[in-house]
Amino acid sequence: MTRSYESVKEELKRTILAQGLLFGEGPSRNEIKKWVFDTKSFLLDARGLHLATELLLEKIRKYQCEAIGGLTMASHILASALCYQCRDDLKLEAFLIRRKRKEHGLLKLIEGPDIAGKRVIIIDDGLNAAGFAQQAIEEVEKIGCTVSALVVLVNFQNKDETEIKGQGYPLEHIFTLGEFGLDTRCNPTAQGLFELAWKYFPVNRSSHSAPKSSPLIIDEKIYLGSDQCKVLCIGADGKLIWQYDTDQHPEGVHSTPILVGRNIIITGYDGCVYALRKDTGALAWKSKVSSYIGASPNYDVDSNLILLGLENKTLKGTLAVMDANTGTLFWEFSTNNHVAARPVVSANLVIGGSNDGHVYALEKNTGKLVWKFQAKGEVKGRLTADNGHLYFASFDGHIYCLIAATGRLVWKRKLGAKLYSTPLIIGKNVIVGSHSGQVTSLNKHSGEIQWHFMTQGPVHSYPSYAEGMIFFGSYDQNVYAIDSNSGTLLWKYATQGIVNSSPTYSLGNLYVTSFDGNLYCFKHCNPNRSQFPHLIRNQESQDLKENTA
């Protein structure tokens, strides 16, 4: 090997992340698998196979074996390549084991040179719970072979590993699931990072699956909506300061509030937009504009317009803008289904997604259509604009990157059966959650995967960021903090309900709601407070801080 083992391993890891690890593909017990390794996709590629054999050779050299092989089918590729690669030194023979004996011709179960009585290595692409390695061992031992070792590309570290080691067979691997961010058993590396300060109850009580309201922090006061048809203002001590009762609707308020001047702007499933005085909760104005509003509002400071996504009983939706001072609609643009995603502004365009699978770009001043882009699934998560590019997730399982001015596709990447998330931009990377249970970091320019972090439930929570940490919740009922550079688990906390709202970090405190009805406040145990901004740092509040007058 002319390069270091670690550099070759890192290149193969990048190759597997790019083309060999798939999300939301392939049936499993009548549902789509969360993830699957498609090792043939890179083992049948010259570069991928070369990297794999280079690494595997380093693992097998120390064993005094005469042949290498395994059970069909990836082991056939690896055994043949290794046989050729070491033809001048180790001179290994290759053998192939069929799943069942051939029923015609030579009726062989094991193909290749006669290996009876020889010392062999069993090779495979993965050691999971399927029992393939054990079956291969049993078949070669029936003809008198001695198994020197089992060597695999990826060790899933489950019951098969326990059984193989328990029988005394040496086991070698190149990767573990944890190295791809797929091991949900990993322990936090900084569990003492946060501690529970207080809980406020009740906030949410319904089981409606749309993401709940996320807290907005202003002057150490917490503003958020409740699915009990309330808007709440809570103090830094966890005590209620004021509440405003919206009109009744079974789903209440799911949107995240924004600050415009002295007013808190928030929308409700009653179809109304509310402007409330932030200090008292007094109603400044109220505007009934649609049948329902699940999307959070946005604000454009240059035009003093509030951006809205609206839903109507006819299964139609509209993108709309209104005057921030009066609540008067300025224009509306109709789509062919509900608009559940918060629109964004990029240059002179208002851009929003719809459940009809399209993203629409409209002139900010007139509402005239400039371009539209069709995904293959509903666009429910909020869109993110960044330096002339637009990022969004779709129920077709892809995250998309478009040129904001034209709608031209730059790249897309499938990350699950469906995505209900808002992309978060951190430097050169974009972070997004998946229904398959993982949070993924990709290069925002190319879509190249940097890392995954796997939970035990769908991630519909919009990730947020502060001080090198990414915060999010999962259907597994946990709140997570992971390292933004590596995806390493730092801290988690188990609530008693689904967490699908976006956590908010401000002045050393982390705030998040859960389906258990609580708003949680976690205190950073050793924060360097001089580094923290006054306002929250999640994706929605970054827009707010930049746009608030």
N, C-alpha and C positions, 0 to 999 in steps of 0.2 A: 504494500500500500504506500503510494508516494505521498499522499496527504495524511494528516492526522486522523485518527479514528473519529474524533469529535466533530471535525469539520465535515467529513463524509456523512456522518449521522445527521448533522444539522441540515445538510442539503437534502437527504432522503426525507427527513421530517417535513421540510417545506413542500417537497413533491407530494407526499401523502396528504398533507393539508389541502393542497391545491386540487388534486384529482382523485385521491384514493379514499377520502372520508366524506361520505354523503349523508345528508340529512333529509328526512321526509321522503325517502325512496324505498320501495319494496314492501310487500305485505307481510305482516306478522300477526297471526291470530286474528284475522279479519280487520286489522287496522294497519295504518302505515307505520313502519319502524321509525323510532326517533332518530337513529343513526345506524350506519352500516359501513364496514370497510369493503371497498371494491378493490382488492389488491391486484386483481388481474389488469386493472386499468393502468397501473404503473409497472407491473412486472412484465407486461408484454410490450413495454416501451424500452428501447435500448438503454437510455440513460438510467431509468429507474431500476432496471434489472442489474445493470452494472453496479450501481450504488449498493443495492441489496446484497449482491454476492460478495462484494468487497468486505462488507461488515460481517456477513455470516462466516466467511473464511477465517476471520480473526477469532471467531468463537470456536471453530471446529479444529483448528490446528493442533491444539493441545491433546486431542484425543487420538489414540492409536487405532483408527478405524480403517476399514477396507472398502466400505460402501455407504452410500447415503441415499435416502429416499423417503417416501411417505405415501399417505392415502390421497387419492385424486381429490382436487385437481391442482391447486396452487403449488403443492409440493413437487409436482412433476416439472413445473417450470424451474423451480429453484434447484432441484436435484440435477437436472440436465445442465443448467448453467454452471453449477459448482463443479460438476464432473469435467466440463470443458475448461473452466477457469484454472483448475489445479492439475491439469494433465501432465505438467512437467515436474511437479514436486510431490504432492500428496498422492496423485494417481488414484483417485477414488473412482469406484464404479458407481453408476446410478441405477436405481431400481424404482419401479412404479407399482403401487398397490391399488388394484381395482376395488370398488365398493362391493362387488360380488363377482364370483368367478365367471369368466367368459363362457358362453354356452355353445360355442362352435369353435372350429379351428383347433388350436392347441389347448383350449380349456384352461388357460392360465388365470391365476389370481394375482400373482406377482410377476410383472414383466421386467425383462432385462437379463443381464448375466445371472448365472446361478450363484446365489448368495448364501446357500444353505451352510450353516455352521460358521459364518463369518461375523466379525465385529462390525456393527453398523451404527449409524446415526440416523435417527428419525428427524426429518425436517418438515416444517409447515409454516404457513404464513401467520397463523395465530393459534394460541391456546386458549380456547373459550370453554363453554360448558357443553359442547356438542359431543364430546367423547371420541373425536376422530383420532387423537394421538394415542389414546389407550387401545383403540381398535388396531391401529398400525403396529403397535408394540406386540400385541397378542399374535398377530398374523406372522410376524418375522420370528418370534420365539417358537412358534409351532414347527418351524423348519430348522431349529437349532441355532439361530442367530443369538449373539450377545449384544444387547443394546447398550452402547457406550454412553449415549446422551440423547436428550431431546432438545432440539434447537429451533426456536421460532422467531419470527419478526416481531410480533406483538403478543405479550403475555397479559391476558385479561385479569390475572391474579384472582381467580375464583376457585370453585371446587375441583376443577381438573388439575390445577397446579397443586392443590393439597394432596390429591390422590397420587399424582405422579411422584412427588417428593416423598410421600409416605411409603411408596414402594421402593425407594432407594435409587431412583434414576436421577442422574445429574440433569439439571434444566438450565438452559441458556436462552437469553432473549436479547433483542436489540432495544425494544421499546416496551413500556407499560402503558396502560390506558391513561394513567395520570399525566404522562408526558404529552398527551394530546388534549388534556383538559376534560377527559370523559369519566374520570373516576369520582363518583359522588360520595365516596367514603373518606375523602381527604379531610384532615383536621385543620382548623384555623391556625395561622401562624402568629396571630396577635389578638387572641380572644379577649384580652383585657383592654382593648382599644376603646370600647364604649361601655357604659353601664346605664341601666335604666334609671332615669330621673323621675319621671311621672307618667301617668296614663290619664287621658280624659275620655269619659264614656257618658252617653253614646254619641257616636258620629254616624256610622253606617250600620244598617241592619238588614238591608235587602241583599239577595243573592244575584242580582242582575250582573251579568258577566262583563259589561263594559268597564274599562278602567275608572276607578273612583277619583274624586277630586284630590289633588295634591296641595299641600300647604304652601301658602305664600307668606313670607316673613318680612315685615316692615316694622322698624323701630321696636324690635323684640316682641311684636305681637304676631299671632298666627291667624291667618285668614284662610278659610276653606269652606267648601260646600259639603252638604250632608244629603244622603239619599232619603232622609226623613223630611225633605222639603224645607231645609233651613240653610242659612248662611251663618257661619260662626266666626266670632272673634275671640281668641283665647289668649290669655296673658302668659308671660314667661314662666309663671308659677303653675301653669296648668289650670287656672281658674277662668271660668267664662266671664268675658267682659260684656259682650252683647251678642244677641242673635236676631236674625231677621227671618220671618216666616214667609216663604214664597207661596205662590198659588199651588194647590194640591195636584200631584201627579204620582202614580205608583213608584216611579223611578227617582223622584226627587231631583236633586242636583248632583251631577257627576263632574261638572266642568271645574277647571282650576281657575281661580280668580286672577285678574291682573289689576295693576294700579294705573289709573289715568288721572293725573293731577291729584285732587283730593278724594277722588272716588274709587271705590272698589267696583270693578265691572265683572259680572258673573252671569252665566246663562243657566237655564233650567229646562228640564224635560216638559215643563208646562208651556214651552214655546216662547218664553219671555227673556228679555235682556234686562238686567237690573243694574242701576248705578246707586251705590250706597255710600254714604259718608263714612270714611274709614275710621273716624274717631268715635262716632255714635251709632252707626248702623242705620241712620235715618235715610229714607228713600229720597234720592235726588231726582231720579226719573225711572220710568219703567216702560218698556216697549214690547208689545206682543207682536211677533213677526213670523211665527210659524206654528205648526202643530207640536213639534218637539225640537229641543236642541240638546244634543249630547256632547257636541264639540265645544272645546274651550274657546273663548274669544282671543283675538290677538289685536295689537294696536300698532298703527303706523303713525309715528310722530310727525313726519313731514306733511302729511295730509290731514292729520287729526281725525283719522277714520278708524273705526273698529271693524275688524274683519271677522266674518261669521260663516259657519257651516250649518245649514238648516235642513230639517227633515219635515216632510209633509205626510198626511195620512194616505195620499194617493201613491205612496212609494216613490214619489219624486223628491228631489232635493234641490237646494240652491246654494250657490256661493253668493254672499252678500256683503256690502259694507254700509256702515251707518255713521252719522255724525256723532262724535264722542261727547259733544256738549248737550245734545237734545235727544238722542236715540232715534232720530229720523233716518229711515232708510235712504241711501243715496243711489244705489242700484242693486239689482239682483241678476244672477245668471242661472238658468235652469239646467239641471243634469237629469239623467234617466234613473236615478235612484238616490237614496238618502246621502247626505254629506255629513259624515260622522267625524271627519278629521279637521283640525284647526288649520285654516289657511296661513300662508306665509307671504311675505313681500320680498321680491328680488328685483332691484332696480325699479322700473316703472310697472312691474307686473304683480298682480295678486295671483298666487298659485295654490290650488287646492285639489284634493283627491275626493273621489266619490265611490260609493258602493257599486256603481256601474262599471268599475274597473278602470276608469280613465283618470288621468291627471289633467287639469285644465289650467291654462295660463291666460289671464285676462288683463286688459289694460286697466291700470289702477283707477284712472279718472273716469272711464266710461263703462267698464264691464265688458267691452268688446273682446271676443275670442281672438287670441293671437296664435295659440297652438294647443293641441291636445295629444296626449300620449296614452296608448292603451296597454295596460298590464293584462294578465290573464286571471286576475282575481280582484276582490274588493280592496280598496285602499282606505283602510279605517284608521291607521295610525297617523299621527301628525307628521307633516313634512318638515324637512330641515334644509335651509338654504345656507350655502357657505361658499364665498369667493366665486360667485358665478356658476356654481354647481347646485344641483338639487338632489337630495337623497330621500328615499321613501321606501317603505315596506309594503308588501301586498299579501293578500290571502292566497296567492299562487305560490307562496313560499320563498319569494325572491326579495332581496334588497336591490334597489336600482340606483344608479347614478346617471343623471341627465345634465346636459347643458341647459341652464335655467333660461337663457334667452331664446333658445330655439326648440327645446324639447328633444334634442338629439341624444340617443342612448350612448353613454360612454362605456359602461359595463353593468352587468348584473350578476348576482351570485345566489344560488339556491341554498337556503339555510334551514329549511324545515318544510313540513306539510303546509303550514301557513305562518305568516308573520303578522303580529298585531303589536307593533312597537314603533317608537320614534327613534330614528338614528341620532346618536350623540357624537358630535365632532370633538375630538381632543387632539390638537396638533395635526399630525399627518394621518391620523387614524379615525375611523368611524366605528362606533360601537352600537350593536343592536341585539335585542332579545328575540327568542324564537319560541314558537309553540312546542318545538321539540325539546325544550327544556334548557337550552344553552344560551349563554351570552357570548357573542363573537366579536373580536376586534379584527377589522380589515384595513388595509391600506386604502385611504379614501380616493387616491388617484387611479389605482389599478384594480381594486377589489381583491388583492392577494390577502389570504387569511394569515393573521399574525398569531392568534391564539383562540381557543375556546375555553369556556368554563361551564361545566354541566351541573344543573340542579336536578331535583327529582320531580319537577312539575313544569308545566308551561310557564314561560316568562312573557307576560303581557305588560308588566310594569315597565315604564319608560326609564332607562338608566339615567342617572345623574352623576355629577362629578364634583369633587373638591379635593384639593391638596394631594393629588396622586392616587386618589381612591375613587372607584366606581361603586355607586350604591344602586340597588334594585331589589325588588321582591319577586317571589315566585308562588305558583300554586301549591308548592310544597309547604307553604305557610311561614317560610323563613324570610328575614331581611338579611341581605348580604352586603359586605364591603370587600371588594377585591382590588388587587394592585392593578393600576391602569396600564402599566408597561408589560406585565407578564401574565395577568389573569390569575395570579396566586390568591387563594382564599386567605383573607386577613381576619375577618370577624363575621359571625352570623348570630341571629337571635330568632328563636322559634316563637312565633305568635300562636294564637289559637284559631286562625282563619287564613284564607287566601290573601295574599298581598299582591294587588295588581295596580296600585297607585305608584306614583314616582316619589321616592324619598327626597326630602329637602334638607340641605345642610346649611347652617347659618351660625356664625359666631360660636363655634365649638359644640353645637347641638345638632343632632340628627332627628328629623321628624318624619313619621310615616303612619299611614292608617292601614288597618287590617279589616277583613270581613268579620272578625270577632267583635267589631263595634268600637274599638279603641283607636284613639290617636296616641301614638307613643312618642315620647321625648327621650332620647338617649344622649347622655353627656359624654363628650370626648374626655378621656381621663387625663391626658397630658397635651392639650392643644397649644400650639404656638399661635396665640390669638392674633398677633400682629400680621399674620399671613392670610387671615380670613377676611373676605369682603363683607360688607354690611348686608348685602342682599344675597339671596340663595344663588346657587350655581348650577341648578339643573338646566336642561336645554331650554325649557320654556322661560325660566327666569332670566337666562342670558339675553334672550330677545327683549324681555321686559326692561331690563336694566339699560339696554342700549336705546330703547325707543321711548321710555317714559319721559314726559315733559316735566 
